[in-house]
């Protein structure tokens, strides 16, 4: 048994020595410049509407003047809801959301307007509209 433990110690010591000296602290040569890529886009607008009410089984239209035809054609619109209205808990959920076996969803986008459909009970919370311009 002593032989096995002694051999294991020597093998572990040899492995540590090999690994310690197998890496070089020197940096290699700097590589060539990569191909030029297409310019990106960071034009994102976030709009938060606080303390909104959504009546039960209804569609409510929200005015969003920042929502342009260009965003509708080439960009992206994302809507989140926060039903926990305490300021210390910003818990956002992307729509659609299922509540009490019913759904709250984005019904329609138009220039300057977003319709939210609530098929659930009356709700009070916050909405966040994220508008992302396309290229």
HUUR-V167678 format. One line per field, one symbol per residue. ss: DSSP state (H for helix, E for strand, L for the rest). phi: phi as a letter, one per 20 degrees, with the letter a starting at -180 (. if undefined). psi: psi as a letter, one per 40 degrees, with the letter a starting at -180 (. if undefined). A space follows every 50 residues. Layout:
ss = ???
phi = ???
psi = ???
This chain:
ss = LHHHHHHHHHHHHHHHHHHHHLLLLLLLLLLLLLLLLLLLLLLEEEEEEE EEEELLLEEEEEELLLLLHHHHHHLEEEEEEELLLLLLLLLLEELLEEEL LEEEEEEEEELLEEEEEELLLLEEEEEEEEEELLL
phi = .fffffffffffffffffffeeddfeeeffffffffeffebcecddcdde ledcgflbddedfcffedfffffcdbcccccceeeffeceddcfefcdcl mcddbfeadbgmbcedddedfgccacdcdddcfee
psi = ddddddddddddddddddddeeiheiiaihiihiihiiiahfghhhhhhi fihhiifihhhhhgdehidddddeahhhhiihegehdegghhhiiihhhf eiihihdiiiheihhhhheaihihaiihhhhhii.
